[in-house]
């Protein structure tokens, strides 16, 4: 039986699969992350900056000949991603492979994994997880001819993430929307969308992914909130301090082993979807 249905498992990255990638970049360059988030970032947010723009603007102030990040390049950022491989949360290594293997046991069903994050895409694509994803979405920085960072190209705020979900839902390649950001608004018949929202499983931060949780739940998908009250990152703490709500059901610590709550629930959810879609496919024959 040919593949008829795709289950899309969409993950955040920062504080979901690994420690906050921007914080890791700062700490590797001996920049105090407490000052960055609790003072400089928070000041911009209270001045009216969008949180993603506040983060990127604060970061850009550290880039350049006089900045503590120096003449930062995309290769430098990818190197941070490569080092994050050693800091992935418990059970993340092998998780994507497990999800693909679950789908392999069902006729007419496959799983595709995605990462949708406010973090810098150049860091995310430096991780080994990027090779296991159908697409990686993140904030993008402008560069010069020598791949040195010069500014912001495409910020990805927590509300912008919902646009990425519609791109995934409609089967629009990320490269296409970079050329034409309005492509996501094109009408696509429901039956022609390769990943219906009821086939989407969204795993995100319990603070910053509220719009995506709402969208996926309203359209029949499944959501898992990831948050560990006992191990909040500096970024999460500051987000709460400036008024970010914690509005997510089913909050779980970021542990993905087969024996952990989140890891077992996620695998069972994907298996349940695959079983349902196999039955749907057989009934349609």
C-alpha positions in Angstrom: 0.0 0.0 0.0 1.5 3.4 -1.0 2.0 6.1 1.6 -1.2 8.1 1.8 -0.9 9.9 5.2 1.9 11.8 6.9 2.0 12.5 10.6 4.0 15.7 11.4 5.8 15.9 14.7 6.8 19.5 15.3 9.3 20.4 18.1 10.4 23.7 19.5 14.2 23.6 20.2 15.2 26.0 23.0 14.4 24.6 26.4 12.5 21.8 24.6 15.1 19.6 23.0 18.2 21.3 24.4 19.2 24.3 26.6 18.5 27.7 25.2 20.8 28.1 22.2 21.3 31.8 22.5 22.3 31.4 26.1 24.8 28.8 25.1 26.3 31.1 22.4 26.7 33.9 25.0 28.3 31.6 27.6 30.7 30.2 25.1 31.9 33.7 24.4 32.1 34.6 28.1 29.1 37.0 28.0 27.1 37.0 31.2 23.7 35.5 30.3 22.0 36.9 33.4 22.9 40.4 32.4 21.8 39.8 28.8 18.4 38.4 29.6 17.5 40.0 32.9 18.7 43.5 32.1 19.4 44.2 28.5 16.7 42.0 26.9 14.1 42.8 29.6 14.7 46.5 29.2 14.0 46.4 25.5 10.8 44.3 26.1 9.5 46.8 28.6 10.3 49.6 26.1 7.9 47.9 23.6 10.1 45.7 21.6 8.7 42.3 20.4 10.6 39.7 22.5 12.2 38.1 19.4 13.3 41.5 18.1 14.5 42.5 21.6 16.7 39.3 21.7 18.1 39.8 18.2 18.8 43.5 18.7 20.6 42.9 22.0 22.6 40.2 20.3 23.5 42.3 17.4 24.9 44.9 19.8 27.6 42.4 20.7 28.6 41.6 17.1 31.3 43.5 15.2 34.9 44.5 15.7 34.1 46.2 19.0 31.6 43.6 20.2 32.3 40.7 22.5 31.1 38.3 19.8 33.4 39.8 17.3 33.0 39.3 13.6 30.5 36.4 14.0 30.0 34.1 11.0 27.5 31.5 10.1 30.2 28.9 10.6 30.7 30.1 14.1 27.0 29.7 14.8 26.8 26.2 13.3 29.8 25.3 15.5 27.6 26.2 18.5 25.0 23.9 17.2 27.4 21.1 16.8 28.5 21.5 20.5 24.8 21.4 21.5 24.7 17.8 20.4 26.4 17.0 23.6 23.8 18.9 25.6 20.6 17.5 24.2 18.1 16.6 26.8 17.8 13.0 28.1 16.4 10.7 25.4 16.4 13.2 22.5 19.2 11.2 20.8 17.4 8.4 19.0 14.0 9.9 19.5 13.4 10.9 15.9 14.6 7.5 14.7 12.1 5.8 17.1 9.2 7.9 15.7 10.1 6.9 12.1 10.4 3.3 13.1 6.9 3.4 14.7 5.4 4.6 11.4 7.3 1.9 9.5 5.1 -0.6 11.3 2.0 0.7 9.6 0.9 0.6 6.0 0.3 3.9 4.2 1.7 6.1 7.0 4.9 7.9 7.5 6.3 10.4 10.1 8.1 13.7 9.3 9.8 15.7 12.1 10.2 19.4 12.1 11.9 22.0 14.3 10.2 25.4 14.7 12.1 27.8 17.0 12.7 31.5 17.7 16.4 30.6 18.0 19.0 31.3 15.4 18.5 28.9 12.5 22.2 28.8 11.8 22.8 27.3 15.2 19.9 24.8 14.8 21.1 23.6 11.5 24.5 22.9 13.0 23.0 20.2 15.2 22.8 16.6 14.2 19.0 16.8 14.6 18.8 19.0 11.5 19.7 16.0 9.3 16.7 14.1 10.7 14.2 16.9 10.1 12.1 17.5 7.0 12.7 21.2 7.7 14.1 23.5 10.3 12.6 26.9 10.9 14.3 29.6 13.0 15.2 33.3 13.1 17.6 34.2 10.3 20.4 36.8 10.3 21.7 38.7 7.3 25.3 38.2 6.3 27.9 39.7 4.0 29.9 38.0 1.2 32.2 36.5 3.8 29.2 35.0 5.8 29.7 37.5 8.6 26.6 38.6 10.4 25.5 42.1 9.5 21.9 42.3 10.7 18.5 40.6 11.0 16.9 39.0 7.9 13.9 37.1 9.2 12.9 37.1 12.9 10.6 34.2 14.0 8.5 35.3 16.9 6.2 33.0 18.9 3.2 34.2 16.7 5.2 33.8 13.5 5.6 30.1 14.3 1.9 29.6 13.5 2.8 30.6 9.9 5.3 27.9 9.8 2.7 25.4 10.9 0.5 26.4 8.0 3.4 26.0 5.6 3.9 22.5 6.9 0.2 21.8 6.7 0.0 23.0 3.1 3.2 21.4 2.0 4.9 24.7 1.1 8.7 24.3 1.1 10.6 26.7 3.4 12.8 27.8 0.4 9.6 28.8 -1.5 8.3 31.1 1.3 11.7 32.7 1.6 11.4 33.8 -2.0 7.7 34.6 -1.6 6.6 35.2 2.0 3.0 35.5 0.8 2.9 32.0 -0.6 1.5 30.7 2.7 -1.7 32.7 2.1 -2.5 30.8 -1.1 -5.7 28.8 -0.9 -5.1 25.0 -0.7 -8.1 22.6 -0.6 -8.3 20.7 2.7 -8.0 17.4 1.0 -4.8 18.5 -0.9 -2.9 19.4 2.3 -0.2 16.8 2.9 -0.3 17.1 6.7 -3.7 17.8 8.1 -3.7 19.5 11.5 -5.3 16.5 13.0 -2.1 14.6 12.1 0.1 17.2 13.8 1.8 16.6 17.2 3.3 19.8 18.6 5.9 19.7 21.4 6.8 23.1 22.7 7.8 25.3 25.5 5.0 25.9 28.0 5.6 29.7 27.9 6.3 30.8 24.4 4.4 28.3 22.3 0.9 29.2 23.4 -0.3 30.4 19.9 0.9 27.2 18.3 -0.8 25.1 21.1 -4.0 26.9 20.5 -3.9 26.5 16.7 -3.1 22.8 16.8 -5.6 21.9 19.5 -8.4 23.9 17.8 -7.8 22.0 14.6 -7.7 18.5 16.1 -4.0 17.9 16.7 -2.1 16.9 19.8 0.1 19.2 22.0 2.7 18.6 24.7 3.9 21.4 26.8 7.5 21.1 28.0 8.5 23.0 31.2 10.5 22.1 34.3 9.6 24.4 37.2 12.7 23.2 39.1 15.1 23.8 36.2 13.9 27.0 34.6 16.4 28.6 32.2 17.3 32.3 32.7 15.3 33.1 29.5 12.2 31.3 30.8 12.4 33.1 34.2 12.7 36.5 32.5 9.8 35.7 30.2 7.7 35.0 33.2 8.9 38.2 34.9 7.8 40.4 32.0 4.4 38.8 31.9 4.5 35.7 29.7 1.7 33.4 30.8 2.2 29.7 31.4 -0.9 28.4 29.5 -0.3 24.9 28.4 -1.9 21.7 29.5 0.0 18.5 29.9 3.3 20.1 31.0 6.2 17.7 31.3 9.9 17.9 32.1 12.0 17.7 28.9 12.9 14.0 29.2 12.3 11.7 26.2 13.4 8.3 27.1 11.0 5.4 26.7 10.6 5.2 30.4 10.0 8.9 31.0 6.5 10.4 31.1 6.9 12.7 28.0 8.9 10.2 26.0 6.4 7.4 26.5 3.4 9.6 25.9 4.9 11.0 22.8 5.7 7.6 21.3 2.2 6.3 22.3 0.5 9.3 20.7 2.4 8.9 17.4 1.7 5.2 17.4 -2.0 5.8 18.0 -2.2 8.3 15.2 -0.4 5.9 12.8 -2.8 3.1 13.7 -5.8 5.3 13.2 -4.5 6.5 9.8 -3.8 3.0 8.7 -7.4 2.0 9.4 -8.6 5.2 7.6 -6.6 4.3 4.6 -7.8 0.7 4.5 -11.4 1.9 4.8 -10.9 4.3 1.9 -9.8 1.5 -0.5 
